[in-house]
Amino acid sequence: MTTTTRPVAPRWRKSSYSAPNGGECVEWDPALVAVTGTIPVRDSKCPDGPVLMVSAAAFTRLVTLAKRADN
């Protein structure tokens, strides 16, 4: 039996750490981790630009570092 997977288009969510004035905006799609095992991250100012795909563990470490830097 052959299984074919279809690409899933991300449903982008703006990070709660993004500035409300449109600067420093990061978007991600947490739902894709269940489908792909990775989390897509992009710069919302450049929606057609590159997408960084990170593992759930790496994303967790990234958020932890961002929270520490915020304190």
Buried (B, 14 or more C-beta within 10 A) or exposed (E): EEEEEEEEEBEBEEBEEBEEEEEEBBBBBEEBBEEBEBBBBBBBEEEEEEBBBBEEEBBEEBBEEEEEEEE
